Amino acid sequence: MLYLDIVRSPYAHAKIKNINIEEALATPGVVSVVTGKDLDAHGLASMPTLMSDKQMVLPIDKVKYQAQEVAAVVATSRYAAADGVEAVEVDYEPLPVVVDPFKALEDGATKVRDDKDSNLIWHWETGDKDATDKVFDEADIVVEQSMYIPRIHVVSIETCGCVASFEPIEGKLTLYMTTQAPHAIRTVLALVAGHVGLSEEKIRVIAPDIGGGFGGKVPIYPGYIIAVAVSFLTGKPVKWIEDRSENLQADSFARDYHIKAALSAKKDGTLTAIKIKTVADHGYTDAAANPSKFPAGLFHICTGSYDFKQAHVEVDGVYTNKPPGGIAYRCSFRVTEAVHCLERMTDIMAHELDIDPAELRMKNFIRPEQFPYSSVLGWEYDSGDYEKALRKAMEMIEYDKLREEQKEKRARGELMGIGISSFTEVVGAGPSKDYDILGLKMFDSAEIRVHPTGKVMARFGTKSQGQGHETTYAQIIAEELGIPPEHIQIEEGDTDTAPYGLGTYASRSTPVAGAAGALAARKIHDKAKKIAAHLLEASEEDLEWEQGKFFVKGSPDRSKTIQEIAFAAYTNHPQGRSGHLLRPTQLDLSFRLLHLCRRHRPGHGRSQDPPFRRRGRLRCSHQPDDRRGADPWRSHDGDGARASRRDLL
Amino acid sequence: MGMAPALLEEISYDENGNMHGGTLMDYLVPTAMETPAWETGETVTPSPHHPIGAKGVGESATVGAPPAIVNAVVDAMWHLGVRHMEIPMTPSRVWQVLKEKGAALEE
């Protein structure tokens, strides 16, 4: 195993004049130092983001934020790697810094990106501006407020990290990684590194138990790509684990929305329209984990639970000298920002009108009979009873008594406040009209196997980070099949065994993968019914289901349990009912020929050598693991060193 | 954990792009000590688009809580002329506002 540690920039914006790695290479245990130029030679110095922007893996000439990755040290131990990081000397020339997005938008502002015309990434707006302005002109009352939703960090207990293990003989990469979306990562890796010969069937991503994700473990960060590249070049497993400060300073950031909102209403408290202008600070690149088709994600859910007739939203995405932000932390893609804005504005309006904030909300809620409801900014709401939910909450906290208590305390000069918020979140990402990742759209799948003894193995393309999918999915399947949940094994996180899925974030696992699980279980239920009919010599129409068994109508003792049916599915199924069982009618006598085959290159069957197969260009000092004393990069070639055995029938 | 961004968490930078709070000494994450007990209740309105009517609620507590907490703090001080509070509403920020409004206790 080799270990990776990263040299990070102390400057938020600087030119890299020189990187001196001599002393680092002389540090005991250090195997190599990787710089942006090394990665650039393989076309890996940058990677595309989900928002079609560009993110540096390692910089070639400039750093754009403090704590940015500048070089990576590869060593035989984590300690040696850290010593190597200390020994790398980087000569920086500091450049002017812009961290305020409003200043970044001014004429003559320091340009964050050399490859762009300005710091404005995009301008996006939705809603009918003129119609909204007209409603404002006619309003009895308008309230305005600016607010800042600061940048925050997910702080999962476990930081980001991976073990990248490229096996040169098989030409296969196994990436053990703390990720919320193993399949999506596999596809993205194949797209990022396809040109060096890593194609998708040769990539296995395994997400074992994860110490929290909260959206921060959806993206691919530079450390992952560096670890993969170094393993590819050395043919050895490479471990990269961030420390806490690296994690806090370099990745997993959310929010950073500067919002200016205006809300209009009638005197009686009827909300009529909302206008929102936002400056969104994305840091130096737009790497938002945003699978929607809208640059500001789902921000236009900002009409919330209320029946607005008009609304208009504008967002400007801006580059600054900060790390990339915009991951979907504790919310689905900017819903939290939208909710914060609307619920603050609603409360300000209630206070201005001297109407109880709960009452004002009740007055404006979308009514149950209005569902399915189309919001003025284009969202379809499926169902809900918002008033009932708020009334329930008010009863639980004894709202009226609290207001009395508040009045008494205020009379005594004590301060007491009561806060309410109501929100509508877009979950279950998502329908293809609104969502897309890399052209894949969004979906999830489930695969259920029932064993002969009636026990179940179910695999999903999502990945629990502590949400308890093992319980939820097992309960869903148990309900559909009548098999106790404790007899159902749930498995996720290994792309070689789990069916494809887009992962776990944005409150989507139960709505999407859970639905797939229920539908797959229903298919099995239907098959079970056919087998039961065969076993009971009855027609399917004559069978009734009660949790766990089929019985013949009117004869409850003529029944078959789901476990009996499962056994019969392997042993006594009706002809033509199963496509996957071959039951031999006589013994076959075959002989085997053992054939030894020398596989001499990892890109077995490829006509051209993949570029990485040649000697790597990374500088290296020594290679203690290389017993032959030959070129350490040579292990890819594996020529004659190993043979594989192939059985021929 | 909607109380965390409402009361404690913020990643900020100085004008040179130096990050404040690169350690857990500076970036305040609530521990069991700061986290209150809560009571939950639910109503049921099944989704017509889902085979078992399920909706995602994994993030519910964190989406709605921050504005509810701000609304409560502002509600306590509205009569003093406080109209809005930025998050995180740290003790010093709240004290500063009370002091400006003449409502802070004497030191």
Interface residues (C-beta under 8 A of the other chain):
Chain A: Y11 A12 H13 Y65 Q66 A67 V97 V99 D100 Q145 M147 Y148 I149 P150 R151 I152 H153 V155 R244 S245 L248 Q249 F253 R255 N321 K322 R330 C331 S332 V335 T336 V339 H340 E343 R344 D347 I348 H351 P357 P368 P372 D382 S383 G384 D385 K388 A389 K392 A393 M396 R410 L415 M416 G417 I418 G419 I420 S421 S422 F423 E425 V427 G428 Q467 I476 E479 A506 S507 R508 S509 T510 P511 G514 A515 A518 L519 R522
Chain B: M1 G2 A4 P5 E9 E10 I11 S12 Y13 D14 E15 N16 G17 N18 M19 G21 G22 T23 L24 Y27 V29 E39 G41 T43 T45 P46 S47 P48 H49 H50 P51 I52 A54 K55 G56 V57 G58 E59 S60 T62 V63 G64 A65 P66 P67 A68 I69 V70 N71 A72 V73 V74 D75 A76 M77 W78 H79 R83 H84 E86 I87 P88 L98 A103
